[in-house]
């Protein structure tokens, strides 16, 4: 019989809100970058925007996950494994980039969309559960809850497919038939929805893991664990700096008329 007690936890609402803001901003900027990636990856400018899109989206999802983990405040000492934490961030970018290449490798089809979404979704899932493994609480063990685990995988793949459909739409000539305000409304609305989907996957995934105390001598006190406020500040500042850099690049390109290799289908070409 297992008589271990569950770890008591509280949720910090400020960190939850911050995680959503990061996810929504990263989603919006990735939509802006999608319009500049175009469909011709033999040209350096297109490749640059595609890499930038993968970096912003991958890092944004990871930062959201990290802040979301900080929102989970437990009554035992907790720390992050540095190696696993860094790896979880790298794996998200490493799989989102090839997924974007798959998406743009040929005509859009359900099969291509499903393949690209599955690759990106797999990256998000690996990132999430590797990041969860990096969140270590001595004296505890983890019990899997299968329904939210499966649901988190389905949400990750489904959200990736929807996002990739929007990326492809915004890199097509469809944008030339839209007004600037209409495009802005689509991007802002889509960014908000994508942000909600991303944090939905994260918090569903967190529900898939139950922590139980098995050795009270090792658990210690919460005050002996990680300094969440400092980590949240660092991750938040770096996130906004990265997103700000991407926005600055977009504005500079728009100021030049989007003339890099004459392939901007995005915000610069939809004046009417």
Beta strands, then each sheet from edge to edge (+ up, - down):
strand 1: 5-6
strand 2: 9-11
strand 3: 72-74
strand 4: 79-80
strand 5: 135-136
strand 6: 140-144
strand 7: 209-213
sheet 1: 1+ 7- 6+
sheet 2: 2+ 3-
sheet 3: 4+ 5-
end
